[in-house]
């Protein structure tokens, strides 16, 4: 429920400014109204907070701005640099920030706190749907990464093997990986499986390959032995730190880059867990898996997103002209 201080308009009423200290509560109400991962919620909180800070600096009332103000904000974002990398914000990042604001204002419109969404008429940057900034991996590089993981020793080696196997064989998002719990593991019709909540709050289930199941079982057996309990007694997060806390996404990022460096992969410093997700899509399509099956496995709502992940989609070896020619040659006998 929204607190009384949040404005709701009657027809003809003036639009009041957001109350001091109230925008955070309002943003939380908006986020609770959407099915989002915690990572996406955090990003959207930062996006709205950045906009409100910009409005405050320019002495603008967020409830009285128009598309020209949003355009000015967008142009400033395009000239800004990311705090972590020091590089200019990409068009995709700017578009995502404006998309978050648009959703925020749509929520305000539904509550009649504003008459119209000022972002809807703004000039958003063009994002090439056929391009992704994620650095990909070849199948041979994935093999090398897995080999480096297998060669690891030490107290975290078994956990790391399970984490990388889940990323490589299932193409999970890093947020999906770190959110897994022990109780998400199961079996269905002879398949080892894992259930989780994917992007958009959608329940998902995937099959574990034999090698991934082996890596997960070995890790859980080692963890149970260390705790002096039976494996079925384990509970909580699937992947944990030495202190028993849930492994976080930043640790997985560092793990992938460290292993890639050990494996001798040239672009190791630019890799991320998402690189393994791209490799999953590319390899699946190259091996003849239908686009719709890859789309379902990755949890994409739009097949165009799946195609963008397929780094080999423009390879002339896959030109359908060859298939047509071969069929004609067979007919001619």
KOLTOR-366168 format. One record per residue: x, y, z of N, C-alpha, C, O in turn; residue in one letter. Coordinates in steps of 0.2 Angstrom, whole numbers, padded with zeros to 4 digits, always signed. Layout:
XYZXYZXYZXYZA...
***
This chain:
+0004-0006+0000+0000+0000+0000+0004+0006+0000+0010+0007+0003X+0002+0011-0004+0006+0018-0004+0004+0022+0002-0002+0021+0005X+0009+0026+0005+0007+0030+0010+0003+0036+0008+0003+0038+0002X-0001+0039+0013-0005+0045+0011-0001+0050+0008-0004+0054+0004X+0005+0051+0009+0008+0057+0007+0010+0057-0001+0011+0062-0004X+0009+0051-0004+0010+0051-0011+0004+0054-0015-0002+0052-0013X+0005+0058-0019-0001+0062-0022-0005+0058-0027-0002+0054-0031X-0011+0059-0027-0016+0056-0032-0020+0061-0034-0023+0065-0030X-0020+0062-0041-0024+0068-0044-0031+0067-0045-0033+0062-0046X-0035+0072-0044-0042+0072-0046-0041+0077-0053-0037+0080-0054X-0047+0076-0057-0046+0080-0063-0046+0088-0061-0049+0091-0057X-0041+0091-0065-0040+0098-0064-0036+0100-0059-0034+0106-0058X-0034+0095-0054-0029+0097-0049-0022+0098-0051-0020+0095-0056X-0019+0102-0048-0012+0104-0049-0008+0098-0047-0009+0094-0042X-0002+0097-0051+0002+0091-0049+0007+0093-0044+0011+0098-0045X+0007+0090-0038+0012+0092-0033+0018+0089-0034+0019+0084-0037X+0023+0091-0031+0030+0088-0031+0030+0082-0027+0026+0081-0022X+0035+0078-0028+0036+0072-0024+0038+0074-0017+0043+0079-0017X+0035+0072-0012+0037+0074-0005+0044+0072-0003+0047+0067-0006X+0047+0076+0001+0054+0075+0003+0054+0068+0007+0050+0067+0011X+0059+0064+0005+0059+0057+0008+0054+0052+0006+0054+0046+0009X+0049+0054+0002+0044+0050+0000+0046+0046-0006+0043+0040-0008X+0050+0048-0011+0051+0045-0017+0054+0038-0016+0053+0033-0020X+0058+0037-0011+0061+0030-0010+0055+0025-0009+0055+0019-0011X+0050+0027-0004+0044+0023-0003+0040+0021-0009+0038+0016-0011X+0040+0027-0013+0036+0026-0019+0039+0021-0024+0036+0017-0028X+0046+0022-0025+0050+0018-0029+0049+0010-0027+0048+0006-0031X+0049+0009-0021+0048+0002-0018+0041+0000-0020+0041-0006-0021X+0036+0004-0019+0029+0002-0021+0029+0000-0029+0026-0005-0031X+0033+0004-0033+0033+0002-0040+0036-0004-0041+0034-0009-0045X+0042-0006-0038+0046-0012-0039+0042-0018-0036+0042-0023-0039X+0038-0017-0031+0034-0023-0028+0029-0025-0033+0027-0030-0033X+0027-0020-0037+0022-0021-0042+0024-0025-0048+0020-0027-0052X+0031-0026-0049+0033-0029-0055+0037-0036-0052+0040-0036-0047X+0037-0041-0057+0041-0047-0056+0048-0046-0058+0049-0046-0064X+0053-0045-0054+0059-0043-0056+0064-0047-0051+0063-0048-0045X+0070-0049-0054+0075-0051-0049+0078-0046-0045+0077-0040-0046X+0081-0048-0039+0084-0043-0035+0089-0039-0038+0090-0033-0036X+0093-0042-0042+0098-0038-0046+0095-0033-0050+0097-0027-0050X+0090-0034-0054+0086-0029-0058+0083-0024-0054+0083-0018-0055X+0080-0026-0048+0077-0021-0043+0083-0016-0041+0081-0010-0041X+0088-0018-0039+0094-0014-0037+0096-0009-0043+0097-0003-0042X+0096-0012-0049+0098-0007-0055+0093-0002-0056+0094+0004-0057X+0086-0004-0055+0081+0001-0056+0081+0006-0051+0079+0012-0052X+0082+0004-0045+0082+0009-0039+0088+0014-0041+0086+0020-0040X+0093+0012-0043+0099+0017-0045+0097+0021-0051+0098+0027-0051X+0093+0018-0056+0091+0022-0061+0086+0028-0059+0087+0034-0061X+0081+0026-0055+0077+0031-0053+0080+0036-0048+0079+0042-0049X+0084+0034-0044+0088+0039-0039+0092+0043-0043+0093+0049-0042X+0095+0041-0049+0099+0045-0053+0095+0051-0056+0097+0057-0057X+0089+0049-0059+0085+0054-0062+0082+0059-0057+0082+0065-0058X+0080+0057-0051+0078+0061-0046+0084+0066-0043+0082+0072-0042X+0090+0064-0043+0095+0068-0041+0096+0073-0047+0098+0079-0045X+0096+0071-0053+0097+0076-0058+0091+0081-0058+0093+0087-0059X+0085+0079-0057+0080+0084-0057+0081+0089-0051+0080+0095-0051X+0083+0086-0045+0084+0091-0039+0090+0096-0041+0089+0101-0039X+0095+0093-0044+0101+0098-0046+0098+0103-0050+0101+0109-0050X+0094+0102-0055+0091+0107-0060+0085+0110-0057+0082+0114-0061X+0083+0109-0051+0077+0112-0048+0071+0111-0052+0067+0115-0053X+0070+0104-0054+0065+0102-0058+0060+0098-0054+0062+0094-0050X+0054+0099-0055+0049+0095-0051+0048+0088-0055+0046+0089-0061X+0049+0082-0053+0049+0076-0057+0042+0075-0060+0041+0071-0065X+0037+0078-0056+0030+0077-0058+0028+0082-0063+0022+0082-0066X+0032+0087-0065+0030+0092-0070+0035+0092-0076+0034+0097-0080X+0039+0088-0077+0044+0088-0082+0041+0086-0089+0035+0083-0088X+0044+0087-0094+0041+0085-0101+0047+0081-0104+0052+0080-0102X+0045+0079-0111+0050+0075-0114+0056+0079-0116+0061+0075-0117X+0056+0085-0116+0062+0089-0117+0067+0088-0112+0073+0088-0113X+0064+0088-0106+0069+0087-0100+0072+0080-0100+0078+0079-0098X+0068+0075-0102+0070+0069-0102+0076+0068-0107+0081+0065-0107X+0075+0072-0113+0080+0072-0118+0086+0075-0116+0092+0072-0117X+0086+0080-0112+0092+0083-0109+0095+0078-0105+0101+0078-0105X+0092+0075-0101+0094+0070-0096+0098+0064-0100+0103+0062-0098X+0094+0062-0105+0097+0057-0110+0104+0059-0113+0108+0055-0113X+0104+0065-0115+0110+0067-0118+0116+0068-0113+0122+0066-0115X+0114+0070-0107+0120+0070-0102+0122+0063-0100+0128+0061-0099X+0117+0058-0100+0119+0051-0099+0124+0048-0104+0129+0045-0103X+0123+0050-0111+0127+0048-0116+0134+0051-0116+0138+0048-0119X+0135+0056-0112+0141+0059-0111+0145+0057-0105+0150+0059-0103X+0141+0053-0101+0144+0051-0094+0148+0045-0095+0148+0041-0100X+0152+0044-0089+0156+0038-0089+0154+0033-0084+0151+0035-0079X+0155+0027-0085+0153+0022-0079+0158+0022-0074+0164+0023-0075X+0156+0022-0068+0160+0023-0062+0165+0017-0061+0171+0019-0060X+0163+0011-0063+0168+0006-0062+0173+0005-0068+0179+0004-0067X+0171+0006-0074+0175+0005-0080+0179+0011-0082+0184+0011-0085X+0176+0017-0081+0178+0023-0083+0177+0025-0090+0179+0030-0093X+0173+0020-0094+0171+0021-0101+0164+0024-0101+0160+0024-0097X+0163+0027-0107+0157+0030-0108+0151+0025-0108+0152+0019-0109X+0145+0027-0105+0139+0023-0105+0137+0021-0112+0137+0025-0117X+0136+0014-0113+0134+0012-0119+0127+0014-0121+0123+0015-0116X+0125+0014-0127+0118+0016-0129+0113+0011-0126+0108+0013-0124X+0115+0004-0125+0111+0000-0122+0109+0002-0114+0104+0001-0112X+0115+0004-0111+0114+0006-0104+0110+0012-0103+0105+0012-0099X+0111+0017-0108+0106+0023-0107+0099+0021-0109+0095+0024-0106X+0098+0017-0114+0091+0015-0116+0088+0011-0110+0082+0012-0109X+0092+0007-0106+0089+0003-0100+0087+0008-0095+0082+0007-0092X+0091+0013-0094+0090+0018-0089+0083+0022-0090+0079+0023-0086X+0083+0024-0097+0076+0027-0099+0070+0023-0099+0065+0025-0097X+0072+0016-0100+0066+0012-0100+0064+0011-0093+0058+0010-0091X+0068+0011-0088+0066+0010-0081+0062+0016-0079+0057+0016-0075X+0064+0022-0081+0060+0028-0079+0054+0028-0083+0049+0030-0080X+0053+0026-0089+0047+0025-0092+0042+0021-0088+0036+0022-0087X+0044+0015-0086+0040+0011-0082+0038+0014-0075+0032+0013-0073X+0043+0018-0072+0041+0021-0066+0036+0027-0067+0031+0027-0063X+0036+0030-0073+0031+0035-0074+0024+0032-0076+0019+0034-0075X+0025+0026-0080+0019+0022-0081+0015+0021-0075+0009+0021-0074X+0019+0019-0070+0016+0018-0063+0012+0024-0060+0007+0024-0057X+0016+0030-0061+0013+0036-0059+0007+0038-0062+0002+0040-0059X+0007+0036-0069+0001+0038-0073-0005+0034-0070-0011+0036-0070X-0004+0027-0069-0010+0023-0067-0012+0025-0060-0018+0024-0059X-0008+0029-0056-0010+0031-0049-0013+0038-0050-0015+0041-0045X-0013+0041-0056-0015+0048-0058-0011+0053-0054-0014+0058-0052X-0005+0051-0053+0000+0056-0050+0003+0061-0055+0005+0067-0054X+0003+0059-0062+0005+0063-0067-0001+0061-0073-0004+0056-0073X-0001+0066-0077-0006+0065-0083-0003+0061-0088-0007+0057-0092X+0003+0061-0090+0006+0057-0095+0013+0056-0094+0016+0059-0089X+0016+0051-0097+0022+0048-0096+0027+0053-0100+0027+0052-0106X+0032+0057-0097+0036+0061-0101+0041+0057-0105+0044+0060-0110X+0043+0051-0103+0048+0047-0107+0045+0045-0113+0049+0043-0118X+0039+0044-0114+0036+0041-0120+0037+0045-0126+0038+0042-0132X+0038+0051-0125+0039+0056-0131+0047+0057-0132+0049+0061-0136X+0051+0055-0128+0058+0056-0128+0062+0053-0133+0059+0048-0136X+0068+0055-0135+0072+0052-0140+0077+0047-0137+0082+0049-0134X+0075+0041-0137+0080+0036-0134+0085+0034-0139+0084+0034-0145X+0091+0032-0137+0096+0030-0141+0094+0023-0145+0091+0019-0142X+0097+0023-0151+0096+0017-0155+0100+0011-0152+0106+0012-0151X+0097+0005-0151+0101-0001-0149+0101-0006-0154+0095-0008-0156X+0106-0008-0157+0107-0013-0162+0105-0020-0159+0109-0023-0155X+0099-0022-0161+0097-0029-0158+0101-0035-0160+0101-0040-0158X+0105-0033-0165+0109-0039-0168+0116-0039-0165+0121-0042-0168X+0117-0035-0160+0124-0034-0157+0124-0035-0150+0119-0033-0147X+0129-0038-0147+0129-0038-0140+0137-0037-0138+0141-0039-0141X+0137-0033-0132+0144-0031-0130+0148-0036-0126+0154-0036-0125X+0144-0042-0125+0147-0047-0121+0152-0051-0125+0151-0052-0131X+0158-0052-0122+0164-0055-0126+0162-0063-0125+0161-0066-0120X+0162-0066-0131+0160-0073-0132+0166-0078-0131+0172-0076-0130X+0164-0084-0131+0169-0089-0130+0168-0095-0136+0162-0096-0137X+0174-0097-0139+0173-0103-0143+0172-0109-0140+0173-0109-0134X+0169-0114-0143+0169-0121-0139+0175-0123-0136+0176-0126-0131X+0181-0122-0140+0187-0124-0138+0189-0120-0131+0193-0123-0127X+0188-0114-0131+0189-0110-0125+0185-0112-0119+0188-0112-0114X+0179-0114-0120+0175-0117-0115+0178-0123-0112+0178-0124-0106X+0180-0127-0117+0183-0133-0115+0190-0132-0111+0191-0135-0105X+0193-0127-0113+0199-0125-0109+0198-0122-0102+0201-0124-0097X+0192-0119-0102+0190-0116-0095+0188-0121-0091+0190-0121-0085X+0184-0126-0093+0182-0132-0089+0188-0136-0087+0188-0139-0081X+0193-0137-0091+0199-0141-0089+0203-0137-0084+0205-0140-0079X+0203-0130-0084+0206-0127-0079+0203-0128-0072+0206-0128-0067X+0196-0128-0073+0192-0129-0067+0193-0136-0064+0194-0137-0058X+0194-0141-0068+0195-0148-0066+0202-0148-0063+0203-0153-0058X+0206-0145-0065+0213-0145-0062+0214-0142-0055+0219-0142-0052X+0209-0138-0053+0210-0134-0047+0210-0139-0041+0207-0144-0041X+0213-0137-0036+0213-0140-0029+0212-0135-0024+0212-0129-0025X+0210-0137-0018+0209-0133-0013+0202-0133-0010+0198-0137-0013X+0200-0130-0005+0194-0131-0002+0188-0128-0006+0182-0131-0005X+0189-0124-0011+0183-0121-0015+0183-0125-0022+0179-0123-0026X+0188-0129-0023+0188-0132-0030+0182-0136-0032+0179-0135-0037X+0179-0140-0027+0173-0144-0029+0167-0139-0031+0163-0140-0035X+0166-0134-0026+0161-0129-0027+0162-0125-0034+0157-0124-0038X+0168-0123-0036+0169-0120-0042+0168-0124-0048+0165-0121-0053X+0169-0130-0047+0168-0135-0053+0160-0135-0054+0158-0135-0060X+0156-0136-0049+0149-0136-0049+0146-0129-0052+0142-0130-0057X+0149-0124-0050+0147-0117-0053+0148-0116-0060+0144-0114-0064X+0154-0118-0062+0156-0117-0069+0152-0122-0074+0150-0120-0079X+0151-0128-0071+0147-0133-0075+0140-0131-0076+0138-0132-0082X+0137-0128-0071+0130-0125-0072+0130-0120-0077+0125-0119-0081X+0135-0115-0077+0135-0110-0081+0136-0112-0089+0133-0110-0093X+0141-0117-0089+0143-0119-0096+0138-0124-0099+0136-0123-0105X+0135-0128-0095+0131-0134-0098+0124-0131-0098+0120-0134-0103X+0122-0127-0094+0115-0124-0094+0114-0117-0097+0108-0115-0098X+0119-0114-0097+0119-0107-0099+0115-0102-0095+0111-0098-0097X+0115-0104-0088+0111-0100-0083+0114-0092-0083+0120-0091-0084X+0109-0088-0081+0111-0081-0079+0115-0082-0073+0113-0086-0069X+0119-0077-0071+0123-0077-0065+0118-0076-0059+0119-0079-0054X+0113-0072-0060+0108-0071-0055+0104-0078-0053+0103-0079-0047X+0103-0081-0058+0099-0088-0058+0104-0093-0054+0102-0096-0050X+0110-0093-0056+0115-0097-0053+0116-0096-0045+0115-0101-0041X+0117-0090-0043+0118-0089-0036+0112-0089-0032+0112-0089-0026X+0106-0089-0035+0100-0089-0031+0098-0096-0030+0093-0097-0026X+0101-0101-0033+0099-0108-0032+0100-0110-0025+0105-0109-0021X+0095-0114-0023+0095-0118-0016+0096-0125-0017+0094-0128-0022X+0098-0128-0012+0099-0136-0012+0092-0139-0014+0092-0144-0017X+0087-0136-0011+0080-0139-0012+0078-0138-0019+0073-0141-0021X+0081-0134-0023+0079-0134-0030+0081-0140-0035+0079-0140-0040X+0086-0144-0032+0088-0150-0036+0083-0155-0035+0079-0156-0030X+0082-0159-0040+0077-0164-0040+0078-0169-0046+0083-0169-0049X+0073-0173-0047+0073-0178-0052+0066-0179-0055+0061-0179-0052X+0066-0179-0062+0059-0180-0066+0060-0184-0071+0064-0183-0076X+0056-0190-0071+0056-0195-0077+0063-0197-0079+0065-0198-0085X+0067-0198-0074+0074-0201-0075+0079-0196-0077+0085-0197-0078X+0077-0189-0077+0082-0184-0078+0083-0181-0071+0079-0180-0067X+0090-0179-0070+0091-0175-0064+0090-0168-0066+0091-0166-0072X+0087-0164-0062+0084-0157-0064+0085-0152-0059+0087-0153-0053X+0084-0146-0061+0085-0140-0056+0079-0135-0058+0078-0134-0063X+0076-0133-0052+0071-0128-0053+0073-0121-0050+0076-0121-0045X+0071-0116-0054+0073-0109-0051+0068-0104-0054+0064-0106-0058X+0068-0098-0052+0064-0093-0054+0068-0088-0059+0074-0086-0057X+0066-0088-0065+0070-0084-0070+0068-0077-0071+0065-0075-0066X+0071-0074-0076+0070-0067-0077+0062-0066-0078+0059-0070-0081X+0060-0060-0075+0053-0059-0075+0048-0063-0070+0042-0063-0071X+0052-0066-0066+0048-0070-0061+0045-0077-0063+0041-0079-0060X+0048-0079-0069+0045-0085-0072+0048-0091-0069+0054-0092-0069X+0044-0096-0067+0047-0103-0064+0050-0106-0070+0047-0107-0075X+0056-0109-0069+0060-0112-0074+0062-0119-0072+0062-0120-0065X+0063-0124-0076+0066-0130-0074+0071-0132-0080+0069-0132-0086X+0077-0135-0078+0081-0137-0083+0084-0144-0081+0084-0146-0075X+0086-0148-0086+0089-0154-0085+0097-0153-0084+0100-0149-0087X+0099-0157-0079+0107-0157-0078+0110-0162-0082+0108-0168-0082X+0115-0161-0085+0119-0166-0089+0122-0170-0084+0123-0169-0079X+0125-0176-0087+0128-0181-0082+0134-0178-0079+0135-0179-0073X+0138-0174-0083+0144-0171-0080+0142-0165-0075+0146-0165-0070X+0137-0162-0076+0135-0156-0071+0132-0160-0065+0134-0158-0059X+0128-0165-0066+0126-0168-0060+0131-0171-0056+0131-0171-0050X+0136-0174-0059+0142-0177-0055+0146-0171-0052+0147-0173-0046X+0147-0166-0055+0150-0160-0051+0146-0158-0045+0149-0156-0040X+0140-0157-0046+0135-0155-0041+0135-0160-0035+0136-0158-0029X+0135-0166-0037+0135-0172-0032+0141-0172-0028+0141-0173-0022X+0147-0171-0031+0153-0172-0028+0154-0166-0023+0157-0166-0018X+0152-0160-0025+0152-0154-0021+0148-0155-0015+0150-0153-0009X+0142-0157-0016+0137-0158-0010+0140-0163-0005+0139-0163+0001X+0143-0169-0008+0146-0174-0004+0151-0171+0001+0152-0173+0006X+0156-0167-0003+0161-0164+0001+0159-0159+0006+0161-0159+0012X+0154-0156+0005+0151-0151+0009+0148-0154+0015+0148-0152+0021X+0144-0160+0014+0141-0163+0019+0146-0166+0024+0145-0167+0030X+0151-0169+0021+0156-0172+0025+0159-0167+0030+0161-0169+0036X+0161-0161+0027+0164-0156+0031+0159-0154+0037+0161-0152+0042X+0153-0154+0036+0148-0152+0041+0146-0158+0045+0142-0158+0050X+0148-0164+0044+0147-0171+0047+0139-0172+0047+0136-0174+0052X+0136-0171+0041+0129-0173+0041+0128-0177+0034+0133-0177+0030X+0122-0180+0033+0121-0183+0027+0119-0178+0022+0116-0173+0023X+0120-0180+0015+0118-0175+0010+0111-0173+0010+0110-0167+0009X+0106-0177+0011+0099-0175+0012+0098-0170+0017+0093-0167+0017X+0102-0169+0022+0101-0165+0028+0104-0158+0026+0102-0153+0030X+0107-0157+0020+0110-0150+0018+0104-0146+0016+0099-0148+0014X+0104-0139+0018+0099-0135+0016+0102-0128+0015+0108-0127+0015X+0098-0123+0013+0100-0116+0011+0103-0116+0004+0101-0120+0000X+0107-0111+0003+0110-0110-0004+0114-0116-0006+0117-0119-0003X+0113-0117-0013+0117-0122-0016+0124-0121-0016+0128-0125-0014X+0126-0115-0018+0133-0113-0018+0135-0108-0012+0132-0102-0012X+0140-0110-0008+0141-0106-0002+0148-0104-0002+0153-0107-0005X+0150-0099+0002+0157-0097+0004+0159-0101+0009+0156-0106+0012X+0165-0100+0011+0169-0104+0017+0165-0103+0023+0165-0107+0028X+0161-0097+0024+0158-0096+0030+0150-0098+0030+0147-0097+0035X+0148-0101+0024+0142-0103+0024+0137-0098+0021+0131-0100+0020X+0139-0092+0019+0135-0087+0016+0134-0089+0008+0138-0093+0005X+0129-0086+0006+0127-0088-0002+0133-0084-0006+0135-0079-0005X+0135-0088-0011+0140-0085-0015+0137-0080-0019+0131-0080-0022X+0140-0074-0020+0137-0068-0024+0140-0068-0031+0145-0071-0033X+0136-0064-0035+0138-0063-0042+0145-0061-0043+0148-0062-0048X+0147-0056-0039+0154-0053-0040+0159-0059-0039+0164-0058-0043X+0158-0063-0035+0163-0069-0034+0163-0073-0040+0168-0076-0042X+0157-0074-0043+0157-0078-0049+0161-0075-0055+0164-0078-0059X+0160-0068-0055+0163-0064-0060+0171-0065-0060+0174-0067-0065X+0173-0064-0053+0181-0065-0052+0183-0072-0054+0188-0073-0056X+0179-0077-0052+0180-0084-0053+0181-0086-0061+0186-0089-0063X+0177-0083-0065+0177-0085-0072+0183-0081-0075+0187-0085-0079X+0185-0075-0073+0191-0072-0076+0197-0075-0074+0202-0076-0077X+0197-0077-0067+0203-0081-0065+0205-0087-0068+0210-0089-0070X+0199-0091-0069+0200-0097-0073+0202-0097-0080+0206-0100-0083X+0199-0091-0083+0200-0090-0090+0207-0088-0091+0211-0090-0096X+0210-0084-0086+0217-0082-0087+0222-0088-0086+0226-0089-0090X+0220-0093-0081+0224-0099-0080+0223-0103-0087+0228-0106-0089X+0218-0103-0090+0217-0107-0096+0220-0104-0102+0220-0107-0107X+0223-0098-0101+0226-0095-0107+0222-0092-0112+0224-0091-0118X+0216-0090-0110+0211-0087-0115+0213-0080-0116+0213-0076-0111X+0214-0077-0122+0217-0070-0123+0212-0065-0120+0215-0060-0117X+0206-0066-0120+0201-0060-0118+0199-0061-0111+0194-0059-0109X+0203-0065-0107+0201-0066-0100+0198-0060-0096+0194-0061-0092X+0202-0055-0097+0200-0049-0093+0193-0046-0095+0190-0042-0091X+0191-0047-0101+0184-0045-0103+0178-0050-0102+0173-0048-0104X+0180-0056-0100+0175-0061-0099+0170-0060-0093+0172-0056-0088X+0165-0063-0093+0160-0063-0088+0156-0069-0088+0157-0073-0093X+0152-0071-0083+0148-0077-0083+0143-0077-0089+0142-0082-0091X+0142-0071-0091+0137-0071-0097+0140-0073-0103+0137-0075-0108X+0147-0073-0103+0151-0076-0109+0149-0083-0110+0149-0085-0116X+0149-0087-0105+0147-0094-0105+0140-0095-0107+0138-0100-0111X+0135-0090-0106+0128-0090-0108+0128-0089-0116+0124-0093-0119X+0132-0085-0118+0132-0084-0125+0135-0090-0129+0133-0092-0134X+0140-0093-0126+0144-0099-0129+0139-0104-0129+0139-0108-0134X+0134-0105-0124+0129-0110-0124+0125-0109-0130+0123-0114-0133X+0122-0103-0131+0118-0102-0137+0121-0104-0143+0118-0107-0148X+0127-0101-0144+0131-0102-0150+0132-0109-0152+0131-0111-0158X+0134-0113-0147+0136-0120-0148+0130-0124-0149+0130-0128-0154X+0124-0123-0146+0118-0126-0147+0115-0125-0154+0113-0130-0157X+0116-0119-0156+0113-0118-0163+0118-0121-0168+0116-0124-0173X+0124-0121-0167+0129-0124-0172+0128-0131-0172+0130-0134-0177X+0126-0134-0167+0125-0142-0166+0118-0144-0169+0116-0149-0169X+0114-0139-0171+0108-0140-0175+0102-0140-0170+0097-0142-0172X+0103-0138-0164+0097-0137-0159+0092-0132-0162+0095-0126-0163X+0086-0133-0163+0081-0128-0166+0081-0122-0162+0082-0122-0155X+0080-0116-0165+0080-0110-0162+0075-0110-0156+0077-0107-0151X+0069-0112-0157+0064-0112-0152+0066-0116-0146+0064-0114-0140X+0070-0121-0146+0072-0125-0141+0077-0121-0137+0077-0122-0131X+0082-0118-0140+0087-0114-0137+0084-0108-0133+0085-0106-0128X+0079-0105-0137+0075-0100-0134+0072-0102-0127+0072-0098-0122X+0068-0108-0127+0065-0110-0121+0070-0112-0116+0069-0110-0110X+0076-0115-0118+0081-0116-0113+0084-0110-0109+0085-0110-0103X+0084-0105-0113+0087-0099-0110+0082-0094-0107+0084-0089-0104X+0076-0096-0108+0071-0092-0105+0070-0085-0108+0068-0080-0105X+0071-0085-0115+0070-0078-0118+0062-0078-0121+0060-0082-0123X+0060-0072-0120+0053-0071-0122+0053-0069-0129+0048-0071-0133X+0058-0067-0132+0058-0065-0139+0064-0069-0143+0070-0069-0140X+0062-0072-0148+0068-0076-0152+0073-0072-0154+0079-0074-0155X+0072-0065-0155+0077-0061-0158+0083-0060-0153+0088-0059-0154X+0081-0061-0146+0086-0061-0141+0090-0067-0141+0096-0066-0141X+0087-0072-0143+0091-0079-0143+0096-0078-0149+0102-0080-0149X+0093-0076-0155+0098-0075-0161+0104-0070-0159+0109-0072-0162X+0103-0065-0155+0108-0061-0154+0114-0064-0150+0119-0062-0150X+0112-0069-0146+0116-0073-0142+0120-0078-0146+0126-0080-0145X+0118-0079-0152+0121-0084-0157+0126-0081-0160+0125-0077-0165X+0133-0081-0158+0138-0078-0161+0140-0080-0168+0143-0077-0172X+0137-0086-0170+0139-0089-0176+0134-0089-0182+0134-0092-0187X+0129-0084-0180+0123-0084-0184+0124-0082-0191+0121-0083-0196X+0130-0078-0192+0131-0075-0199+0137-0079-0202+0139-0077-0208X+0138-0085-0199+0143-0089-0203+0141-0092-0209+0135-0095-0209X+0144-0091-0215+0142-0093-0221+0141-0101-0222+0138-0103-0226X+0145-0104-0217+0144-0112-0217+0136-0113-0216+0134-0119-0218X+0133-0109-0213+0126-0110-0211+0121-0107-0216+0115-0107-0214X+0123-0105-0221+0119-0101-0226+0114-0107-0229+0116-0112-0231X+0107-0106-0228+0103-0110-0231+0103-0112-0238+0100-0117-0241X+0107-0108-0242+0107-0109-0249+0111-0116-0250+0109-0119-0255X+0115-0118-0246+0119-0124-0246+0114-0130-0246+0114-0135-0249X+0109-0129-0241+0104-0134-0240+0099-0135-0246+0098-0141-0248X+0097-0129-0249+0093-0129-0255+0097-0133-0260+0094-0137-0264X+0103-0131-0261+0107-0134-0267+0108-0141-0266+0108-0145-0271X+0110-0143-0260+0111-0151-0259+0104-0154-0260+0104-0160-0263X+0098-0152-0258+0092-0155-0259+0091-0156-0267+0088-0161-0269X+0092-0150-0270+0091-0151-0278+0096-0156-0281+0094-0159-0286X+0102-0156-0278+0107-0161-0281+0104-0168-0280+0105-0173-0284X+0101-0169-0274+0099-0176-0272+0093-0178-0277+0092-0184-0279X+0089-0173-0278+0083-0174-0283+0085-0176-0290+0082-0180-0293X+0091-0173-0292+0093-0174-0299+0097-0181-0299+0098-0184-0305X+0099-0183-0293+0102-0190-0293+0108-0191-0296+0111-0196-0296X
***
